[in-house]
Amino acid sequence: MKRMLILLALLLQSGAMMAQIDIRGWYTHYSTFRIPKSKFSVYAELQYRLGQRHSPNQTIVLRPGLNYHINESMTASAGYAHIDYTDRGAKEERRIWQQFAFTHPVKMLRLEHRARLEQRFLSETIYHPADLEETRYYTGHRFRYQLRGMLPFNGDKHFTKGMYAALQDEVFIDLNKNSYYGQTGISENRMFVGPGYRFSRKFDLELGYMHHYTRPYRYSENRHAIQLTSYLRL
């Protein structure tokens, strides 16, 4: 009886701790459309992020671009991004981005390195007494580096169908300081781990856990998200 009471107390304590964790939901879709008889492809990305528990906050990211396939392993890209926020002082953000990606195998593991530069254009509305409003504009420069690994469960690095494990980490570094971003250096880190399934050479689907470290305004937060990701290659 005493052991049962101790076990029940531990379960209740664990449940209370889990209830305090802020679990968010992210969905990301990546599409690549190859242009026939050329080294170019069209890139399209959509992200939909739900805010913290019991909150209507959300973020929508649209990121189109153009890829140039240097060879089978290297790709240079550039494009535009539009981000709508409902949980920040800045209600929207526009970006221009440039990117270089390189993939290579390490035994059964397939690694991808992705380096991206972003020029971020933001606006913020400041409310003054007597119903006066002021809009301020800011430009931020940021560097992002992502390392991603895929491990097929069947041990075939050239697999075309089946289960795999995905692990990635991306670090965000602010390069300039302004009145909106009052700091430089590492501002975010996103780590993802989870299983995926390759239905064919054209389509992958992943579901896993993301740990999101962010340092928005001179303080840091550790956020947690369940992320669903789909990849389409045509």
N, C-alpha and C positions, 0 to 999 in steps of 0.2 A: 504493500500500500504506500509506504514511504517513497519507494522508487517511482511509483506511478505519479505521485504528487510532484516529485522533483522533475520528472520528464515533462509533465504538463506545464510546470512553471517555465522550463526552458523553451518549450514551444510557444507559449504566450509571449515571452520576451523576444524571441526571434520574429514573431509576427508583428510585434510593435515596432521593432527596428525596421522591418521591410516596409511598413506603412509610412515611415518617415522618409523613405528614399523617393526622390523626385524622378519618376520614370516618364520619359517623353517618347513620342513616336515620330520616326522619320521615314519617308519614302523617297527613293532616288531612282530615276530612270535615265540610262545612257543609250543613245542611239548613234550609229555610224552608218552613213549611206555612201558607198563607194561610187565615184563618178567613173563610168565606163571608159576604158582606153586612156586612163590618165593616172597620175600618182596622187590625185586629190580625192578627198572624201568630205562630206558634210557632217558636222558634229552637232548634236542636239542633246541638251541635258535639262531635266525637270526635277526639282526638289520640292517636296511639301513637308514642312516640319510643324508638328503640333507642339504647343507650349507646355508648360508645367501642368501638373495634375489640377483638375477643376478650373482650368483657365482657358479662355477662348483665343489666347494668343497663338499666332501662327506666322510662319515665314514661307514665302513662295519664291523660288529661284528659277529663272529662265536663263539658260546659258547656251546660245548658239555659237558656232564657230566653223572654221575651215581647217582641215588637216592636210599636211603635205607629207606623204610617206617616202622618206628618204630611202629606206630599204625595208626589209621585213621586220627589222628590230627597232628602227628609229623613226620617230614621227615629230614633226614641228607643227605647231598649231597657233592660231590666234583667233580672237573673237570678242564678243560683247556679252555682258550679263546685266540683267535687271532683277532687282531683289525688292520685294514688298514686305515690310514689317508691320506688325500690329502691336508689338510689345516693346518698342523703343522710341526714343525721342525723334530719331530719324525714321520717317515713314517709308522711304524708299531709297534705293541706292542704285547707281549705274556704274558699271565697270568696263574697262578694256583690259584684256588679258592676253599674255603670250606664254607659250608652253613648249617644253621639250620632254619627250618620253622615250625611254629606252628599256627594252625587255631582253632577258637572257635566262637560260636555264642553269640551275645548280643541282645536278643529279635529277631527282624526280620533282624538284621544286622549281616553279616558274616565277621569276622575280620581275617586277616592274618598278622603275625609278621615274618619278614625274616631278619636274621642276617648273614652277609657274610664277610669273610676275603679274601683279595686278595694279592698275591705277583706279582708285575708288573715288567716285564723285558723290558726295552726300550733301543733303540739305537738312536744316533743323529749324523749326519754328520756335521763336522765343516770344513768350507772352508777357507784355508789360501792363502796368496799370492803365486805366481809362480805355480798355479794350484795344490797345495798340499791339500790333504784331510785327515781329521782325524775323526775316528769313536769313539765316547765315549759311554760307556754302563752304565746304571743306574738300580738300583733296588728300587722299592717303595713298601711300605706296607700300605694297606688301609683297613679301616673297613666301612661297609655299613649297615644301618638299614632302613628297609622299613615297613611301616604300611599301610595296604590296607583294604578297606571296600567295600562290595558289598551289595546293598539294592534292593531286588526284588520289582518290582512295584505291583505284586499281593499279597504281604504280606506273602508269603510262604518261609520260610528260607530253605526248602528242594526242592525248585522249580527245575524243569528239562527243562522248556522251557518258554521263554518270555523275556520281557524287564527288565532291572535293571540299577541302577546308580552305577558307580564306582568312588571311591575317594582314592587316595594314595599319600603318601609323603615319599621320601627317602633322607636320609642325608648321605654324604660321608665325612669321616674323614681320613686325611693323618696321618700316625703314625710315619713316619721318615722323616728326612730332608736330602736332598742331593743337588748336584749342579744343577740337573734338576728341582726338586721340592724344591724351596727355602723356604718352610714353612711347618709347621705342623698344625693340627686342621682342621676345617670344610673347605673343598675345593669346594663342590658342594651341591646343594639341588634341587630335582626334584619333583614338585607337579603336579599331573594329576587329572582332573575331566572330566567326560563325560558319556554319555549313552552307554549301551551295550545290546546285544541281545543274549540270549542262544538258539541256534537252537536245541540242544539236550544235553545229559549228556557229549557228546564228543567234542562239538565245541561251542566256544564263539567268538563274534566279538565286538570290541569297537572302538569308534571314539570320540576323545575329545581334550581338550586343555592341553598343558603342559607348566608350567613356569619353566624355567631352570636357576637357579642362579649358576654361576661358578666364581671361583677365580683362574685363571691359573697362572699368573705371577705377584703377589703382587698387582693386581688390580682386580676389580670385574666386571662382566657383568650380565645383566638380559636378557635372551633370551626367545623367544616365539616359540612354535611349535604346529602344528596340528599333532596329533599322531593317527595312525591306528594300532590296536593291534588285533591279532588273537591267540586263544588258541585251541590246539588239544590234546585230551586225548584218547589214545588207549590202 
